[in-house]
Each structure stands twice: as C-alpha cells, then as structure tokens.
C-alpha cells in the first residue's frame, strides 16, 4: 500500500474512519438476522460476515499488533472472520460462511462497537505504521461496502417472492448519445498510482507502457444495444466467443445478463422492475463482454488504454452511497460510476512490484492468476473510492458484480 496517513491530522483520519464504519452499519440497518446470514453461492459472502470481517481486520492488524494490552472481543472470531490470510492461521471455510447462525447480527454489531471504542481510544497514540494500517482498513471496508450490496442482491434474487432491499428511483430513461469514438494517446505513457494519496500495492509502481493507435467509445454499452445482440443470436453464435466462454455459455445455459427475465424485467436491489433500456448493461461476464465486442466489430480496451484516457478526462469520483442505499445506474458517459468496465488485460504485477511485509502482503499479490482487470467504478462504489489507477479484478465468468462494457478499436 501507499499512503500519507501518518501526515494527516489525527482528527481527519478519525473522521473518515468512523464515517466509513457508520456507513457499513447504515447499509445493514434494513436487514433481519436471516437476511444477513444467507450465502447465495461460495463467492458471495453473507452481510453479517462482511460486518464482522471488516471489524476483524482492524482488531487484528491495528489493535492486536499495535495496542499493548488489547483484549479481543472474542478469541473465536479470529477463526470465523479471517478471509484468506494464511499467516493468520486456520479459518472457517469460505463456502460455509452462510452456516454461521451464531454469532447473531446483534452480536456482530456489539463486536463492531467494541472495536470502534478501542480504535477511538488508541488513535491519538498510534504509530505511523499503525496509522497506515488504519488507512488501508478504511479502503478495505469501502471495498466490502460494495461487496455487501452486490452479495445482498445475489441473496435476495434467490428468494421466489423477490423481496427488495430498499426503494430505488424509477428508471431514468435518459436520451442516449450516439456512439462515437475518441482517439487515445499513442506512444510512451505512464500508468499506475501517483506518489500522493492512498493506493493499493497492486497499483504500483508507476511505470511506462507503449500505446499503439486506438480509440475508445464515448459511453458504455446500453441495455437496448445488448438486447440487439441477443436478438441477433449473440448467445448462440460460437464464432463470437472465446473457447472457455463458449463452454461456459453452454454448460450454464447463459442467455442474457444476470437478473434479466424474459418479460423485459430485471431483479434489482429495489425488487423486480422494468429494464431501463437506456441504462448501461450490467452483470455481464468478461466472456459476454468480449463476445459483444466482437459482434459490434470492436474489442475491449486494454487496462493501459483505459487508464491513460481516464487520467486525461474529467476526474469524476464514484457515485455517492449514503443512508438511502444504492443509486440506480444512469446512462452517463463518464469514466467512473454506473458499472465497472471489463478490460482485456490480465491482473498481473507491474514491473518492480513487491508485496508488503507480513500478512497484509497477501492483500492483492496472491490473486494475480486467472483474473481480468476492471476499471472505473460502479453505482455501488463508495464516494472517493475510485481513481484512474484503481485495479479491480475478477475471474472471467464473474457477473454478480455491477460489471459492464465500454468498446475500443484499433485506430
């Protein structure tokens, strides 16, 4: 990680920390204990687990390691709520997180309150190293706020009565700009995180890459355009698909974006609603995005093309998440918000990359295999959590996140 948290006034860091912690609780406020316990599939975690795991992160890496005499809330929670940190020892199996009926949602809230009180007492005395871990923990929890919503959407979608998480605005029905192309820079450019501000370790070091002639679309692919792809047999034409993607389509009987229904409706966090045909298509995999791009006579952008273009564009930040819950996607043409955008680039290390020492070094580097980079932000991304150097990543068949498509072409 890279951060200047130790240079930031303690009150400012504390304000951001506890605002982040409150927002997570606000997101969970409408849920019953049962809502918060269910796990729809192994890659999606229960809401209750997100609440506890983000708390375990602060308790373990800040309080346990940097506050003398700290007493854990419950020693057993280290086994229950460790995610993937091998250096922290054995842990509860990821596919069985939904079997944790205990602790209850209220007990997890009590756990959060206990750790927050300990953090508040400790903050004025923490070392620069511990303050950097606070910064990492804030950004880590923001990631889990987005996962909280996308995992909850997958959870509610499993219920035949289709309950909604909360009220959403009606579909926006924007007028769509005609698709146009914007020429990207050519030659040697720099990508990666700048020296100031926070970044995850996988965003560094900043380095030079070569860009051949290319152009990016002015906006994302819309639901209406995706429907045209479907009506033209896009899901039935093997020549459009990567080999693994075609096998996946056939094995899983994929015929449309996740949560779409044949009657022109889709399931959302607000329940079943009519598809907004003007909105960016969401919940599509890399396989689907790549097939659509071939059908459209285009391709997906590379990570470097996307990042360099976004760095020179209007630096919008992510869509606001507040107590009212998520924001419905729009048809905006900006580079940030609405949906994460698939790239054709593998999630690998940058030249000179070195993971951090200790357990936090497992944060990103160990996942640099079999993943593809996504850029931008989604309608579920907390404000301030997006930047052009940000590297989101998922395997190519993942589509329960708010993932969409921006086209590119060789110039």
ZAMARGU-4260 file (C-alpha; in steps of 0.2 Angstrom, whole numbers, plus 5000, padded with zeros to 4 digits):
<rodrens>
0) 5000/5000/5000 | 5005/5018/4999 | 4998/5032/5010 | 5002/5048/5019 | 4990/5044/5033
5) 5004/5047/5046 | 5005/5065/5039 | 4986/5068/5040 | 4979/5077/5055 | 4973/5063/5068
10) 4955/5071/5068 | 4953/5070/5049 | 4959/5052/5049 | 4947/5048/5063 | 4933/5056/5055
15) 4935/5046/5039 | 4937/5030/5049 | 4921/5032/5059 | 4911/5039/5044 | 4916/5023/5035
20) 4911/5012/5049 | 4894/5021/5051 | 4890/5019/5033 | 4893/5000/5034 | 4880/4999/5049
25) 4868/5010/5039 | 4869/4998/5024 | 4864/4984/5036 | 4850/4993/5045 | 4836/4986/5035
30) 4841/4968/5036 | 4834/4955/5048 | 4846/4942/5056 | 4841/4929/5042 | 4844/4942/5028
35) 4861/4944/5035 | 4866/4926/5037 | 4862/4919/5020 | 4876/4915/5007 | 4869/4913/4990
40) 4885/4905/4982 | 4903/4902/4988 | 4910/4918/4980 | 4897/4929/4989 | 4898/4932/5007
45) 4883/4935/5020 | 4880/4953/5025 | 4884/4948/5043 | 4901/4941/5038 | 4906/4957/5029
50) 4901/4967/5045 | 4912/4955/5056 | 4927/4953/5044 | 4930/4972/5042 | 4930/4973/5061
55) 4942/4958/5062 | 4954/4967/5050 | 4955/4982/5062 | 4955/4972/5078 | 4969/4960/5071
60) 4981/4972/5061 | 4979/4988/5072 | 4973/4984/5089 | 4981/4967/5092 | 4998/4971/5084
65) 5000/4989/5089 | 4990/4992/5105 | 4998/4985/5121 | 4987/4975/5132 | 4972/4975/5120
70) 4959/4961/5124 | 4950/4954/5109 | 4931/4954/5110 | 4930/4935/5107 | 4945/4924/5103
75) 4935/4913/5092 | 4931/4926/5080 | 4949/4926/5073 | 4944/4908/5066 | 4927/4914/5060
80) 4931/4930/5051 | 4948/4929/5044 | 4946/4929/5025 | 4961/4922/5016 | 4976/4927/5027
85) 4987/4911/5028 | 4999/4920/5040 | 4984/4922/5052 | 4982/4903/5053 | 4967/4892/5050
90) 4949/4899/5046 | 4931/4894/5043 | 4929/4888/5025 | 4923/4901/5013 | 4909/4891/5005
95) 4902/4888/5023 | 4901/4906/5029 | 4882/4905/5027 | 4881/4891/5040 | 4886/4904/5054
100) 4869/4906/5063 | 4879/4912/5078 | 4885/4925/5082 | 4869/4934/5078 | 4868/4950/5069
105) 4866/4960/5085 | 4881/4951/5092 | 4891/4956/5077 | 4885/4974/5080 | 4891/4973/5098
110) 4908/4967/5091 | 4909/4982/5080 | 4905/4994/5094 | 4918/4986/5105 | 4932/4988/5092
115) 4927/5005/5087 | 4928/5011/5105 | 4945/5003/5106 | 4951/5012/5090 | 4944/5029/5096
120) 4955/5027/5112 | 4970/5021/5103 | 4970/5033/5088 | 4980/5048/5097 | 4994/5036/5102
125) 4996/5025/5086 | 5012/5024/5077 | 5014/5030/5059 | 5014/5011/5054 | 4998/5008/5063
130) 4990/5024/5055 | 4994/5017/5038 | 4985/5001/5043 | 4970/5012/5048 | 4970/5020/5030
135) 4971/5003/5022 | 4957/4997/5033 | 4946/5011/5028 | 4949/5007/5010 | 4947/4989/5013
140) 4930/4992/5022 | 4924/5003/5007 | 4928/4988/4996 | 4917/4977/5007 | 4903/4990/5007
145) 4902/4987/4988 | 4903/4968/4990 | 4889/4970/5004 | 4877/4977/4991 | 4881/4965/4977
150) 4881/4950/4988 | 4865/4955/4995 | 4857/4957/4978 | 4863/4939/4974 | 4855/4934/4991
155) 4838/4942/4988 | 4837/4936/4970 | 4837/4918/4977 | 4820/4921/4985 | 4805/4917/4974
160) 4795/4931/4982 | 4808/4943/4976 | 4810/4955/4991 | 4818/4972/4988 | 4832/4979/4999
165) 4825/4997/4998 | 4816/5009/4987 | 4825/5014/4971 | 4821/5029/4960 | 4811/5025/4944
170) 4821/5020/4928 | 4830/5036/4922 | 4826/5034/4903 | 4840/5045/4898 | 4842/5050/4880
175) 4856/5040/4873 | 4871/5049/4865 | 4875/5041/4848 | 4890/5030/4849 | 4906/5040/4844
180) 4925/5037/4846 | 4938/5046/4855 | 4956/5045/4849 | 4968/5039/4863 | 4986/5044/4865
185) 5000/5035/4856 | 5017/5031/4861 | 5025/5030/4878 | 5014/5035/4893 | 5014/5032/4912
190) 5001/5022/4921 | 5000/5017/4940 | 4996/5027/4955 | 5004/5044/4958 | 5015/5047/4973
195) 5002/5057/4983 | 4987/5049/4992 | 4982/5031/4995 | 4984/5017/4983 | 4984/4998/4985
200) 5000/4989/4982 | 4994/4982/4965 | 4993/5000/4958 | 5012/5002/4960 | 5025/5006/4954
205) 5020/5019/4942 | 5029/5014/4925 | 5030/5017/4907 | 5020/5007/4894 | 5018/5009/4875
210) 5001/5013/4867 | 4998/5009/4849 | 4984/5019/4839 | 4967/5016/4847 | 4951/5024/4851
215) 4938/5022/4865 | 4919/5024/4864 | 4911/5039/4872 | 4900/5029/4883 | 4896/5012/4889
220) 4885/4999/4880 | 4867/5000/4885 | 4854/4988/4889 | 4845/4992/4872 | 4861/4988/4862
225) 4863/4972/4872 | 4846/4966/4868 | 4850/4969/4849 | 4865/4957/4852 | 4853/4944/4860
230) 4840/4946/4846 | 4854/4943/4833 | 4859/4927/4841 | 4874/4933/4850 | 4872/4919/4864
235) 4870/4906/4850 | 4885/4910/4839 | 4900/4901/4844 | 4912/4911/4832 | 4909/4926/4843
240) 4916/4918/4859 | 4932/4913/4867 | 4933/4894/4869 | 4931/4894/4888 | 4917/4907/4886
245) 4908/4896/4874 | 4910/4881/4885 | 4903/4891/4900 | 4888/4898/4890 | 4883/4880/4885
250) 4886/4872/4902 | 4877/4886/4912 | 4864/4889/4899 | 4868/4908/4898 | 4856/4918/4888
255) 4855/4935/4895 | 4864/4946/4908 | 4862/4940/4926 | 4845/4945/4934 | 4836/4948/4917
260) 4819/4940/4914 | 4810/4935/4898 | 4796/4948/4901 | 4808/4963/4900 | 4811/4965/4918
265) 4826/4963/4929 | 4829/4960/4948 | 4837/4974/4957 | 4840/4979/4975 | 4823/4988/4974
270) 4815/4972/4968 | 4808/4967/4951 | 4807/4981/4939 | 4806/4985/4920 | 4823/4985/4912
275) 4829/5003/4909 | 4834/5001/4891 | 4844/5017/4891 | 4855/5012/4906 | 4872/5004/4904
280) 4871/4985/4904 | 4876/4977/4920 | 4880/4960/4927 | 4889/4953/4912 | 4905/4942/4912
285) 4921/4945/4903 | 4916/4931/4891 | 4900/4940/4887 | 4908/4957/4886 | 4921/4950/4874
290) 4908/4942/4863 | 4898/4958/4862 | 4913/4967/4857 | 4917/4955/4843 | 4899/4956/4837
295) 4900/4975/4837 | 4916/4975/4826 | 4926/4981/4841 | 4936/4975/4855 | 4938/4978/4874
300) 4951/4991/4879 | 4967/4987/4887 | 4970/4992/4905 | 4983/5005/4900 | 4972/5012/4886
305) 4958/5014/4898 | 4968/5022/4912 | 4978/5034/4901 | 4961/5040/4893 | 4953/5042/4910
310) 4968/5051/4918 | 4966/5065/4904 | 4947/5066/4906 | 4936/5074/4919 | 4941/5065/4935
315) 4924/5061/4941 | 4923/5051/4958 | 4912/5037/4962 | 4893/5038/4964 | 4888/5043/4981
320) 4882/5029/4993 | 4873/5036/5008 | 4859/5030/5020 | 4846/5029/5006 | 4856/5015/4999
325) 4862/5012/4981 | 4860/5023/4967 | 4851/5017/4951 | 4863/5016/4936 | 4862/5030/4923
330) 4867/5032/4905 | 4881/5044/4909 | 4896/5044/4898 | 4909/5047/4911 | 4923/5035/4915
335) 4918/5032/4933 | 4902/5026/4941 | 4887/5015/4935 | 4897/4999/4931 | 4914/4993/4932
340) 4921/4991/4914 | 4930/4975/4909 | 4947/4976/4900 | 4956/4963/4890 | 4971/4964/4902
345) 4976/4951/4914 | 4978/4955/4933 | 4997/4953/4935 | 5010/4963/4944 | 5018/4979/4937
350) 5037/4979/4934 | 5045/4981/4951 | 5030/4976/4961 | 5034/4969/4979 | 5020/4965/4991
355) 5020/4972/5009 | 5029/4963/5023 | 5018/4952/5034 | 5000/4946/5032 | 4994/4962/5023
360) 5006/4957/5009 | 4993/4944/5005 | 4980/4958/5001 | 4982/4958/4982 | 4998/4949/4975
365) 4992/4931/4978 | 4977/4934/4967 | 4987/4938/4951 | 4982/4922/4942 | 4966/4919/4932
370) 4959/4936/4934 | 4955/4951/4922 | 4956/4969/4926 | 4941/4980/4928 | 4942/4999/4928
375) 4931/5014/4934 | 4918/5011/4947 | 4900/5006/4949 | 4884/5013/4956 | 4888/5003/4972
380) 4906/5011/4974 | 4908/5022/4989 | 4912/5040/4985 | 4930/5044/4985 | 4935/5026/4982
385) 4938/5027/4963 | 4953/5033/4953 | 4960/5030/4936 | 4974/5019/4943 | 4962/5008/4953
390) 4963/4989/4948 | 4948/4979/4951 | 4949/4961/4946 | 4938/4946/4944 | 4938/4929/4935
395) 4931/4930/4918 | 4915/4921/4922 | 4910/4933/4936 | 4895/4943/4934 | 4886/4946/4950
400) 4895/4962/4952 | 4890/4978/4943 | 4901/4974/4928 | 4898/4982/4910 | 4906/4986/4894
405) 4915/5000/4885 | 4921/4997/4867 | 4938/5000/4860 | 4945/4999/4842 | 4962/5000/4834
410) 4964/5017/4826
</rodrens>
